[in-house]
Amino acid sequence: MDVHYGRAAAIRDRRATILTAAQSAYPERFASGGTPAPPDLPGPAWINKPKNTVQEVTTENSTQN
């Protein structure tokens, strides 16, 4: 739901801040030694992908003739 309503980026930023603070407070818990980062935001997912834009459809039709 957060991705759908546009809140995912803000939540990811807060998670990154919390992970950085946790690493500073407890470095022994982060074995890799690198800066921890939350996972990337998901890309688009479709059940029924919307039709192409008008320009794309026009281009496809003109190349088929």
All heavy atoms as TSV, in Angstrom:
chain	resi	resn	atom	element	x	y	z
A	1	MET	N	N	0.814	-1.198	0.000
A	1	MET	CA	C	0.000	0.000	0.000
A	1	MET	C	C	0.857	1.261	0.000
A	1	MET	O	O	0.488	2.237	-0.605
A	1	MET	CB	C	-0.909	0.025	1.226
A	1	MET	CG	C	-2.098	-0.907	1.119
A	1	MET	SD	S	-3.090	-0.551	-0.300
A	1	MET	CE	C	-4.523	0.089	0.433
A	2	ASP	N	N	1.975	1.209	0.703
A	2	ASP	CA	C	2.808	2.410	0.778
A	2	ASP	C	C	3.353	2.798	-0.592
A	2	ASP	O	O	3.455	3.980	-0.906
A	2	ASP	CB	C	3.953	2.191	1.762
A	2	ASP	CG	C	3.456	2.102	3.188
A	2	ASP	OD1	O	2.519	2.843	3.537
A	2	ASP	OD2	O	3.989	1.282	3.956
A	3	VAL	N	N	3.689	1.809	-1.415
A	3	VAL	CA	C	4.160	2.116	-2.769
A	3	VAL	C	C	3.024	2.748	-3.561
A	3	VAL	O	O	3.213	3.751	-4.241
A	3	VAL	CB	C	4.680	0.839	-3.463
A	3	VAL	CG1	C	5.004	1.112	-4.928
A	3	VAL	CG2	C	5.898	0.298	-2.739
A	4	HIS	N	N	1.845	2.172	-3.464
A	4	HIS	CA	C	0.688	2.670	-4.202
A	4	HIS	C	C	0.367	4.120	-3.849
A	4	HIS	O	O	0.030	4.923	-4.723
A	4	HIS	CB	C	-0.523	1.779	-3.919
A	4	HIS	CG	C	-1.766	2.209	-4.623
A	4	HIS	ND1	N	-1.957	2.011	-5.976
A	4	HIS	CD2	C	-2.872	2.841	-4.174
A	4	HIS	CE1	C	-3.131	2.499	-6.320
A	4	HIS	NE2	N	-3.711	3.002	-5.251
A	5	TYR	N	N	0.457	4.463	-2.582
A	5	TYR	CA	C	0.120	5.817	-2.144
A	5	TYR	C	C	1.305	6.776	-2.133
A	5	TYR	O	O	1.190	7.900	-1.661
A	5	TYR	CB	C	-0.527	5.768	-0.758
A	5	TYR	CG	C	-1.916	5.178	-0.802
A	5	TYR	CD1	C	-2.181	3.948	-0.234
A	5	TYR	CD2	C	-2.950	5.847	-1.441
A	5	TYR	CE1	C	-3.448	3.393	-0.286
A	5	TYR	CE2	C	-4.220	5.304	-1.510
A	5	TYR	CZ	C	-4.461	4.077	-0.930
A	5	TYR	OH	O	-5.706	3.532	-0.995
A	6	GLY	N	N	2.452	6.354	-2.630
A	6	GLY	CA	C	3.604	7.242	-2.759
A	6	GLY	C	C	4.376	7.484	-1.474
A	6	GLY	O	O	5.147	8.439	-1.392
A	7	ARG	N	N	4.207	6.638	-0.479
A	7	ARG	CA	C	4.904	6.821	0.799
A	7	ARG	C	C	6.169	5.984	0.910
A	7	ARG	O	O	6.920	6.111	1.863
A	7	ARG	CB	C	3.965	6.447	1.948
A	7	ARG	CG	C	2.709	7.290	2.016
A	7	ARG	CD	C	1.853	6.920	3.191
A	7	ARG	NE	N	1.333	5.570	3.063
A	7	ARG	CZ	C	0.053	5.239	3.174
A	7	ARG	NH1	N	-0.839	6.160	3.428
A	7	ARG	NH2	N	-0.338	3.998	3.045
A	8	ALA	N	N	6.429	5.132	-0.050
A	8	ALA	CA	C	7.529	4.173	0.045
A	8	ALA	C	C	8.900	4.848	0.117
A	8	ALA	O	O	9.765	4.413	0.873
A	8	ALA	CB	C	7.485	3.194	-1.120
A	9	ALA	N	N	9.118	5.899	-0.647
A	9	ALA	CA	C	10.425	6.565	-0.644
A	9	ALA	C	C	10.724	7.173	0.722
A	9	ALA	O	O	11.854	7.065	1.223
A	9	ALA	CB	C	10.476	7.634	-1.732
A	10	ALA	N	N	9.733	7.785	1.339
A	10	ALA	CA	C	9.931	8.378	2.664
A	10	ALA	C	C	10.212	7.292	3.703
A	10	ALA	O	O	11.073	7.464	4.572
A	10	ALA	CB	C	8.706	9.191	3.076
A	11	ILE	N	N	9.515	6.171	3.610
A	11	ILE	CA	C	9.741	5.070	4.550
A	11	ILE	C	C	11.133	4.489	4.347
A	11	ILE	O	O	11.848	4.201	5.312
A	11	ILE	CB	C	8.644	3.997	4.372
A	11	ILE	CG1	C	7.305	4.559	4.861
A	11	ILE	CG2	C	9.007	2.711	5.105
A	11	ILE	CD1	C	6.112	3.703	4.514
A	12	ARG	N	N	11.552	4.344	3.097
A	12	ARG	CA	C	12.895	3.838	2.824
A	12	ARG	C	C	13.953	4.784	3.389
A	12	ARG	O	O	14.945	4.338	3.962
A	12	ARG	CB	C	13.094	3.655	1.325
A	12	ARG	CG	C	14.430	3.018	0.991
A	12	ARG	CD	C	14.652	2.918	-0.509
A	12	ARG	NE	N	15.834	2.175	-0.821
A	12	ARG	CZ	C	17.068	2.637	-0.695
A	12	ARG	NH1	N	17.270	3.855	-0.261
A	12	ARG	NH2	N	18.117	1.896	-0.995
A	13	ASP	N	N	13.758	6.079	3.250
A	13	ASP	CA	C	14.709	7.055	3.799
A	13	ASP	C	C	14.805	6.944	5.317
A	13	ASP	O	O	15.886	7.016	5.888
A	13	ASP	CB	C	14.316	8.474	3.390
A	13	ASP	CG	C	14.485	8.719	1.895
A	13	ASP	OD1	O	15.171	7.930	1.226
A	13	ASP	OD2	O	13.907	9.714	1.401
A	14	ARG	N	N	13.643	6.775	5.980
A	14	ARG	CA	C	13.661	6.609	7.442
A	14	ARG	C	C	14.381	5.330	7.842
A	14	ARG	O	O	15.135	5.312	8.815
A	14	ARG	CB	C	12.242	6.613	8.010
A	14	ARG	CG	C	11.691	8.032	8.166
A	14	ARG	CD	C	10.349	8.004	8.821
A	14	ARG	NE	N	9.406	7.759	7.714
A	14	ARG	CZ	C	8.180	7.329	7.825
A	14	ARG	NH1	N	7.683	7.064	8.999
A	14	ARG	NH2	N	7.418	7.152	6.783
A	15	ARG	N	N	14.169	4.251	7.092
A	15	ARG	CA	C	14.862	2.990	7.378
A	15	ARG	C	C	16.367	3.156	7.226
A	15	ARG	O	O	17.143	2.619	8.014
A	15	ARG	CB	C	14.375	1.885	6.453
A	15	ARG	CG	C	13.007	1.388	6.802
A	15	ARG	CD	C	12.575	0.291	5.860
A	15	ARG	NE	N	11.246	-0.167	6.209
A	15	ARG	CZ	C	10.486	-0.892	5.419
A	15	ARG	NH1	N	10.917	-1.261	4.231
A	15	ARG	NH2	N	9.289	-1.275	5.806
A	16	ALA	N	N	16.795	3.880	6.204
A	16	ALA	CA	C	18.226	4.118	5.998
A	16	ALA	C	C	18.814	4.883	7.176
A	16	ALA	O	O	19.913	4.560	7.651
A	16	ALA	CB	C	18.453	4.879	4.693
A	17	THR	N	N	18.099	5.882	7.671
A	17	THR	CA	C	18.558	6.658	8.825
A	17	THR	C	C	18.675	5.770	10.061
A	17	THR	O	O	19.670	5.835	10.804
A	17	THR	CB	C	17.584	7.826	9.104
A	17	THR	OG1	O	17.508	8.641	7.937
A	17	THR	CG2	C	18.034	8.660	10.283
A	18	ILE	N	N	17.686	4.931	10.271
A	18	ILE	CA	C	17.696	4.038	11.434
A	18	ILE	C	C	18.820	3.016	11.322
A	18	ILE	O	O	19.519	2.733	12.307
A	18	ILE	CB	C	16.321	3.354	11.586
A	18	ILE	CG1	C	15.290	4.401	12.010
A	18	ILE	CG2	C	16.380	2.201	12.580
A	18	ILE	CD1	C	13.859	3.944	11.911
A	19	LEU	N	N	19.041	2.467	10.128
A	19	LEU	CA	C	20.133	1.511	9.951
A	19	LEU	C	C	21.491	2.152	10.208
A	19	LEU	O	O	22.370	1.550	10.828
A	19	LEU	CB	C	20.093	0.918	8.534
A	19	LEU	CG	C	19.048	-0.150	8.288
A	19	LEU	CD1	C	18.958	-0.458	6.796
A	19	LEU	CD2	C	19.373	-1.407	9.073
A	20	THR	N	N	21.674	3.373	9.745
A	20	THR	CA	C	22.933	4.079	9.973
A	20	THR	C	C	23.151	4.333	11.460
A	20	THR	O	O	24.252	4.137	11.986
A	20	THR	CB	C	22.960	5.408	9.196
A	20	THR	OG1	O	22.773	5.118	7.809
A	20	THR	CG2	C	24.261	6.146	9.388
A	21	ALA	N	N	22.099	4.732	12.167
A	21	ALA	CA	C	22.203	4.956	13.610
A	21	ALA	C	C	22.498	3.650	14.343
A	21	ALA	O	O	23.312	3.620	15.276
A	21	ALA	CB	C	20.918	5.592	14.144
A	22	ALA	N	N	21.860	2.576	13.921
A	22	ALA	CA	C	22.098	1.277	14.558
A	22	ALA	C	C	23.528	0.821	14.342
A	22	ALA	O	O	24.169	0.278	15.251
A	22	ALA	CB	C	21.122	0.243	14.008
A	23	GLN	N	N	24.060	1.039	13.150
A	23	GLN	CA	C	25.442	0.654	12.884
A	23	GLN	C	C	26.411	1.468	13.737
A	23	GLN	O	O	27.397	0.939	14.236
A	23	GLN	CB	C	25.790	0.824	11.408
A	23	GLN	CG	C	27.206	0.339	11.102
A	23	GLN	CD	C	27.639	0.659	9.705
A	23	GLN	OE1	O	27.169	1.632	9.117
A	23	GLN	NE2	N	28.541	-0.143	9.173
A	24	SER	N	N	26.123	2.743	13.917
A	24	SER	CA	C	26.985	3.583	14.757
A	24	SER	C	C	26.941	3.130	16.211
A	24	SER	O	O	27.965	3.113	16.894
A	24	SER	CB	C	26.547	5.042	14.668
A	24	SER	OG	O	26.719	5.522	13.356
A	25	ALA	N	N	25.776	2.755	16.684
A	25	ALA	CA	C	25.617	2.357	18.083
A	25	ALA	C	C	26.131	0.941	18.342
A	25	ALA	O	O	26.669	0.667	19.415
A	25	ALA	CB	C	24.145	2.454	18.479
A	26	TYR	N	N	25.961	0.037	17.388
A	26	TYR	CA	C	26.329	-1.369	17.573
A	26	TYR	C	C	27.087	-1.894	16.349
A	26	TYR	O	O	26.592	-2.770	15.632
A	26	TYR	CB	C	25.072	-2.222	17.795
A	26	TYR	CG	C	24.219	-1.745	18.928
A	26	TYR	CD1	C	23.072	-0.991	18.681
A	26	TYR	CD2	C	24.550	-2.022	20.251
A	26	TYR	CE1	C	22.281	-0.536	19.726
A	26	TYR	CE2	C	23.774	-1.568	21.294
A	26	TYR	CZ	C	22.634	-0.828	21.029
A	26	TYR	OH	O	21.862	-0.375	22.053
A	27	PRO	N	N	28.294	-1.433	16.093
A	27	PRO	CA	C	29.020	-1.861	14.887
A	27	PRO	C	C	29.298	-3.367	14.852
A	27	PRO	O	O	29.414	-3.944	13.772
A	27	PRO	CB	C	30.314	-1.055	14.943
A	27	PRO	CG	C	30.456	-0.618	16.345
A	27	PRO	CD	C	29.071	-0.525	16.909
A	28	GLU	N	N	29.360	-4.006	16.015
A	28	GLU	CA	C	29.629	-5.449	16.049
A	28	GLU	C	C	28.490	-6.272	15.445
A	28	GLU	O	O	28.674	-7.431	15.083
A	28	GLU	CB	C	29.915	-5.912	17.490
A	28	GLU	CG	C	28.738	-5.824	18.433
A	28	GLU	CD	C	28.494	-4.439	19.056
A	28	GLU	OE1	O	29.212	-3.478	18.726
A	28	GLU	OE2	O	27.563	-4.348	19.875
A	29	ARG	N	N	27.318	-5.694	15.320
A	29	ARG	CA	C	26.179	-6.410	14.735
A	29	ARG	C	C	26.181	-6.388	13.211
A	29	ARG	O	O	25.384	-7.053	12.583
A	29	ARG	CB	C	24.860	-5.821	15.238
A	29	ARG	CG	C	24.639	-6.075	16.700
A	29	ARG	CD	C	23.258	-5.643	17.084
A	29	ARG	NE	N	23.004	-5.982	18.473
A	29	ARG	CZ	C	21.800	-6.102	18.984
A	29	ARG	NH1	N	20.751	-5.898	18.221
A	29	ARG	NH2	N	21.637	-6.409	20.241
A	30	PHE	N	N	27.063	-5.595	12.632
A	30	PHE	CA	C	27.122	-5.459	11.179
A	30	PHE	C	C	28.447	-6.047	10.700
A	30	PHE	O	O	29.451	-5.351	10.571
A	30	PHE	CB	C	26.971	-3.990	10.775
A	30	PHE	CG	C	25.625	-3.433	11.150
A	30	PHE	CD1	C	25.394	-2.920	12.425
A	30	PHE	CD2	C	24.581	-3.455	10.243
A	30	PHE	CE1	C	24.152	-2.421	12.779
A	30	PHE	CE2	C	23.332	-2.957	10.594
A	30	PHE	CZ	C	23.122	-2.449	11.860
A	31	ALA	N	N	28.436	-7.328	10.423
A	31	ALA	CA	C	29.652	-8.070	10.106
A	31	ALA	C	C	30.314	-7.618	8.813
A	31	ALA	O	O	31.530	-7.692	8.677
A	31	ALA	CB	C	29.341	-9.560	10.027
A	32	SER	N	N	29.544	-7.157	7.849
A	32	SER	CA	C	30.119	-6.798	6.555
A	32	SER	C	C	30.998	-5.552	6.646
A	32	SER	O	O	31.862	-5.347	5.807
A	32	SER	CB	C	29.012	-6.565	5.533
A	32	SER	OG	O	28.259	-5.415	5.875
A	33	GLY	N	N	30.752	-4.716	7.626
A	33	GLY	CA	C	31.545	-3.512	7.791
A	33	GLY	C	C	31.110	-2.364	6.890
A	33	GLY	O	O	31.494	-1.236	7.109
A	34	GLY	N	N	30.327	-2.638	5.867
A	34	GLY	CA	C	29.850	-1.593	4.973
A	34	GLY	C	C	28.653	-0.877	5.569
A	34	GLY	O	O	28.110	-1.263	6.600
A	35	THR	N	N	28.259	0.180	4.921
A	35	THR	CA	C	27.089	0.925	5.375
A	35	THR	C	C	25.830	0.154	4.978
A	35	THR	O	O	25.633	-0.143	3.801
A	35	THR	CB	C	27.063	2.317	4.731
A	35	THR	OG1	O	28.275	2.993	5.067
A	35	THR	CG2	C	25.880	3.139	5.237
A	36	PRO	N	N	24.977	-0.177	5.935
A	36	PRO	CA	C	23.762	-0.917	5.593
A	36	PRO	C	C	22.774	-0.025	4.842
A	36	PRO	O	O	22.734	1.194	5.044
A	36	PRO	CB	C	23.203	-1.321	6.955
A	36	PRO	CG	C	23.731	-0.303	7.900
A	36	PRO	CD	C	25.078	0.106	7.363
A	37	ALA	N	N	22.012	-0.638	3.966
A	37	ALA	CA	C	21.009	0.104	3.201
A	37	ALA	C	C	19.756	-0.749	3.070
A	37	ALA	O	O	19.847	-1.963	2.896
A	37	ALA	CB	C	21.542	0.457	1.820
A	38	PRO	N	N	18.597	-0.125	3.149
A	38	PRO	CA	C	17.360	-0.882	2.931
A	38	PRO	C	C	17.283	-1.325	1.468
A	38	PRO	O	O	17.961	-0.757	0.609
A	38	PRO	CB	C	16.249	0.104	3.273
A	38	PRO	CG	C	16.873	1.438	3.220
A	38	PRO	CD	C	18.339	1.274	3.440
A	39	PRO	N	N	16.485	-2.313	1.163
A	39	PRO	CA	C	16.377	-2.768	-0.231
A	39	PRO	C	C	15.802	-1.688	-1.144
A	39	PRO	O	O	15.120	-0.775	-0.694
A	39	PRO	CB	C	15.435	-3.966	-0.144
A	39	PRO	CG	C	14.814	-3.924	1.193
A	39	PRO	CD	C	15.644	-3.059	2.070
A	40	ASP	N	N	16.106	-1.809	-2.425
A	40	ASP	CA	C	15.571	-0.869	-3.409
A	40	ASP	C	C	14.055	-0.972	-3.465
A	40	ASP	O	O	13.476	-2.008	-3.140
A	40	ASP	CB	C	16.136	-1.172	-4.799
A	40	ASP	CG	C	17.621	-0.871	-4.894
A	40	ASP	OD1	O	18.111	-0.012	-4.131
A	40	ASP	OD2	O	18.284	-1.498	-5.739
A	41	LEU	N	N	13.433	0.113	-3.892
A	41	LEU	CA	C	11.985	0.116	-4.050
A	41	LEU	C	C	11.608	-0.779	-5.226
A	41	LEU	O	O	12.342	-0.863	-6.215
A	41	LEU	CB	C	11.472	1.531	-4.295
A	41	LEU	CG	C	11.671	2.513	-3.148
A	41	LEU	CD1	C	11.216	3.904	-3.562
A	41	LEU	CD2	C	10.917	2.060	-1.920
A	42	PRO	N	N	10.483	-1.446	-5.139
A	42	PRO	CA	C	10.070	-2.324	-6.239
A	42	PRO	C	C	9.697	-1.528	-7.479
A	42	PRO	O	O	9.278	-0.380	-7.397
A	42	PRO	CB	C	8.852	-3.055	-5.667
A	42	PRO	CG	C	8.328	-2.162	-4.604
A	42	PRO	CD	C	9.517	-1.445	-4.043
A	43	GLY	N	N	9.849	-2.162	-8.620
A	43	GLY	CA	C	9.443	-1.557	-9.885
A	43	GLY	C	C	7.968	-1.807	-10.127
A	43	GLY	O	O	7.279	-2.390	-9.287
A	44	PRO	N	N	7.479	-1.396	-11.277
A	44	PRO	CA	C	6.059	-1.593	-11.569
A	44	PRO	C	C	5.721	-3.076	-11.719
A	44	PRO	O	O	6.533	-3.863	-12.183
A	44	PRO	CB	C	5.839	-0.845	-12.882
A	44	PRO	CG	C	7.177	-0.668	-13.469
A	44	PRO	CD	C	8.166	-0.702	-12.356
A	45	ALA	N	N	4.530	-3.415	-11.308
A	45	ALA	CA	C	4.010	-4.771	-11.462
A	45	ALA	C	C	2.601	-4.668	-12.029
A	45	ALA	O	O	1.823	-3.824	-11.595
A	45	ALA	CB	C	3.991	-5.481	-10.119
A	46	TRP	N	N	2.301	-5.494	-12.985
A	46	TRP	CA	C	1.017	-5.394	-13.663
A	46	TRP	C	C	0.287	-6.726	-13.627
A	46	TRP	O	O	0.890	-7.767	-13.791
A	46	TRP	CB	C	1.196	-5.002	-15.131
A	46	TRP	CG	C	1.992	-3.774	-15.330
A	46	TRP	CD1	C	3.299	-3.699	-15.706
A	46	TRP	CD2	C	1.561	-2.435	-15.153
A	46	TRP	NE1	N	3.697	-2.402	-15.790
A	46	TRP	CE2	C	2.643	-1.601	-15.448
A	46	TRP	CE3	C	0.355	-1.860	-14.780
A	46	TRP	CZ2	C	2.561	-0.220	-15.382
A	46	TRP	CZ3	C	0.282	-0.486	-14.712
A	46	TRP	CH2	C	1.368	0.316	-15.011
A	47	ILE	N	N	-1.004	-6.667	-13.457
A	47	ILE	CA	C	-1.850	-7.821	-13.702
A	47	ILE	C	C	-2.290	-7.726	-15.161
A	47	ILE	O	O	-2.127	-8.653	-15.935
A	47	ILE	CB	C	-3.065	-7.848	-12.754
A	47	ILE	CG1	C	-2.580	-8.070	-11.325
A	47	ILE	CG2	C	-4.055	-8.919	-13.196
A	47	ILE	CD1	C	-3.649	-7.952	-10.272
A	48	ASN	N	N	-2.807	-6.591	-15.534
A	48	ASN	CA	C	-3.149	-6.282	-16.925
A	48	ASN	C	C	-2.466	-4.973	-17.266
A	48	ASN	O	O	-2.930	-3.901	-16.882
A	48	ASN	CB	C	-4.664	-6.142	-17.102
A	48	ASN	CG	C	-5.386	-7.431	-16.827
A	48	ASN	OD1	O	-4.970	-8.482	-17.281
A	48	ASN	ND2	N	-6.455	-7.359	-16.053
A	49	LYS	N	N	-1.342	-5.047	-17.961
A	49	LYS	CA	C	-0.572	-3.851	-18.280
A	49	LYS	C	C	-1.409	-2.904	-19.133
A	49	LYS	O	O	-2.073	-3.341	-20.088
A	49	LYS	CB	C	0.705	-4.229	-19.021
A	49	LYS	CG	C	1.639	-3.068	-19.225
A	49	LYS	CD	C	2.939	-3.518	-19.828
A	49	LYS	CE	C	3.858	-2.322	-20.005
A	49	LYS	NZ	N	5.136	-2.699	-20.583
A	50	PRO	N	N	-1.390	-1.607	-18.791
A	50	PRO	CA	C	-2.159	-0.640	-19.582
A	50	PRO	C	C	-1.689	-0.620	-21.041
A	50	PRO	O	O	-0.556	-0.964	-21.340
A	50	PRO	CB	C	-1.857	0.697	-18.909
A	50	PRO	CG	C	-1.331	0.364	-17.575
A	50	PRO	CD	C	-0.700	-0.982	-17.677
A	51	LYS	N	N	-2.587	-0.212	-21.924
A	51	LYS	CA	C	-2.250	-0.089	-23.343
A	51	LYS	C	C	-1.138	0.940	-23.500
A	51	LYS	O	O	-0.932	1.798	-22.660
A	51	LYS	CB	C	-3.470	0.366	-24.146
A	51	LYS	CG	C	-4.650	-0.549	-24.034
A	51	LYS	CD	C	-4.600	-1.570	-25.112
A	51	LYS	CE	C	-5.884	-2.385	-25.044
A	51	LYS	NZ	N	-5.739	-3.690	-25.547
A	52	ASN	N	N	-0.425	0.854	-24.618
A	52	ASN	CA	C	0.627	1.823	-24.913
A	52	ASN	C	C	0.037	3.217	-25.064
A	52	ASN	O	O	-1.159	3.373	-25.295
A	52	ASN	CB	C	1.343	1.444	-26.211
A	52	ASN	CG	C	2.086	0.139	-26.082
A	52	ASN	OD1	O	2.455	-0.268	-24.989
A	52	ASN	ND2	N	2.302	-0.516	-27.203
A	53	THR	N	N	0.898	4.218	-24.999
A	53	THR	CA	C	0.423	5.581	-25.201
A	53	THR	C	C	0.005	5.770	-26.648
A	53	THR	O	O	0.349	4.981	-27.526
A	53	THR	CB	C	1.528	6.602	-24.850
A	53	THR	OG1	O	2.616	6.393	-25.757
A	53	THR	CG2	C	1.981	6.476	-23.419
A	54	VAL	N	N	-0.707	6.830	-26.937
A	54	VAL	CA	C	-1.206	7.097	-28.284
A	54	VAL	C	C	-0.047	7.193	-29.268
A	54	VAL	O	O	-0.093	6.642	-30.360
A	54	VAL	CB	C	-2.054	8.394	-28.301
A	54	VAL	CG1	C	-2.441	8.766	-29.721
A	54	VAL	CG2	C	-3.273	8.220	-27.428
A	55	GLN	N	N	1.033	7.849	-28.895
A	55	GLN	CA	C	2.175	8.015	-29.791
A	55	GLN	C	C	2.801	6.655	-30.108
A	55	GLN	O	O	3.142	6.385	-31.246
A	55	GLN	CB	C	3.215	8.941	-29.172
A	55	GLN	CG	C	4.392	9.190	-30.102
A	55	GLN	CD	C	5.368	10.186	-29.526
A	55	GLN	OE1	O	5.141	10.733	-28.453
A	55	GLN	NE2	N	6.458	10.419	-30.213
A	56	GLU	N	N	2.953	5.787	-29.107
A	56	GLU	CA	C	3.526	4.468	-29.343
A	56	GLU	C	C	2.641	3.646	-30.265
A	56	GLU	O	O	3.122	2.954	-31.146
A	56	GLU	CB	C	3.754	3.737	-28.027
A	56	GLU	CG	C	4.858	4.334	-27.181
A	56	GLU	CD	C	4.953	3.669	-25.816
A	56	GLU	OE1	O	4.015	2.941	-25.443
A	56	GLU	OE2	O	5.958	3.880	-25.137
A	57	VAL	N	N	1.320	3.713	-30.064
A	57	VAL	CA	C	0.384	2.969	-30.905
A	57	VAL	C	C	0.460	3.490	-32.329
A	57	VAL	O	O	0.498	2.726	-33.282
A	57	VAL	CB	C	-1.050	3.068	-30.331
A	57	VAL	CG1	C	-2.049	2.475	-31.316
A	57	VAL	CG2	C	-1.127	2.362	-29.002
A	58	THR	N	N	0.521	4.812	-32.512
A	58	THR	CA	C	0.601	5.415	-33.840
A	58	THR	C	C	1.887	4.964	-34.534
A	58	THR	O	O	1.872	4.597	-35.712
A	58	THR	CB	C	0.569	6.947	-33.747
A	58	THR	OG1	O	-0.617	7.324	-33.050
A	58	THR	CG2	C	0.588	7.591	-35.100
A	59	THR	N	N	2.995	4.951	-33.825
A	59	THR	CA	C	4.263	4.525	-34.382
A	59	THR	C	C	4.209	3.068	-34.799
A	59	THR	O	O	4.660	2.692	-35.880
A	59	THR	CB	C	5.409	4.742	-33.386
A	59	THR	OG1	O	5.426	6.100	-32.982
A	59	THR	CG2	C	6.746	4.368	-33.969
A	60	GLU	N	N	3.624	2.224	-33.971
A	60	GLU	CA	C	3.513	0.806	-34.291
A	60	GLU	C	C	2.634	0.598	-35.516
A	60	GLU	O	O	2.959	-0.207	-36.387
A	60	GLU	CB	C	2.931	0.035	-33.102
A	60	GLU	CG	C	3.896	-0.120	-31.952
A	60	GLU	CD	C	3.258	-0.784	-30.754
A	60	GLU	OE1	O	2.092	-1.240	-30.862
A	60	GLU	OE2	O	3.915	-0.856	-29.712
A	61	ASN	N	N	1.538	1.325	-35.610
A	61	ASN	CA	C	0.629	1.187	-36.760
A	61	ASN	C	C	1.288	1.645	-38.049
A	61	ASN	O	O	1.096	1.050	-39.096
A	61	ASN	CB	C	-0.667	1.956	-36.532
A	61	ASN	CG	C	-1.545	1.305	-35.482
A	61	ASN	OD1	O	-1.386	0.125	-35.193
A	61	ASN	ND2	N	-2.444	2.067	-34.920
A	62	SER	N	N	2.085	2.700	-38.000
A	62	SER	CA	C	2.717	3.216	-39.208
A	62	SER	C	C	3.831	2.292	-39.689
A	62	SER	O	O	4.091	2.187	-40.873
A	62	SER	CB	C	3.259	4.626	-38.987
A	62	SER	OG	O	4.289	4.605	-38.033
A	63	THR	N	N	4.472	1.561	-38.792
A	63	THR	CA	C	5.526	0.643	-39.207
A	63	THR	C	C	4.974	-0.669	-39.714
A	63	THR	O	O	5.646	-1.396	-40.413
A	63	THR	CB	C	6.519	0.366	-38.048
A	63	THR	OG1	O	5.793	-0.195	-36.943
A	63	THR	CG2	C	7.249	1.610	-37.650
A	64	GLN	N	N	3.731	-0.989	-39.393
A	64	GLN	CA	C	3.119	-2.234	-39.831
A	64	GLN	C	C	2.587	-2.139	-41.265
A	64	GLN	O	O	2.370	-3.126	-41.916
A	64	GLN	CB	C	1.984	-2.654	-38.888
A	64	GLN	CG	C	2.477	-3.062	-37.532
A	64	GLN	CD	C	1.327	-3.383	-36.593
A	64	GLN	OE1	O	0.174	-3.206	-36.929
A	64	GLN	NE2	N	1.670	-3.827	-35.397
A	65	ASN	N	N	2.348	-0.944	-41.767
A	65	ASN	CA	C	1.773	-0.775	-43.101
A	65	ASN	C	C	2.784	-0.965	-44.180
A	65	ASN	O	O	3.835	-0.915	-44.280
A	65	ASN	CB	C	1.126	0.598	-43.252
A	65	ASN	CG	C	-0.087	0.713	-42.355
A	65	ASN	OD1	O	-0.716	-0.285	-42.030
A	65	ASN	ND2	N	-0.414	1.922	-41.948
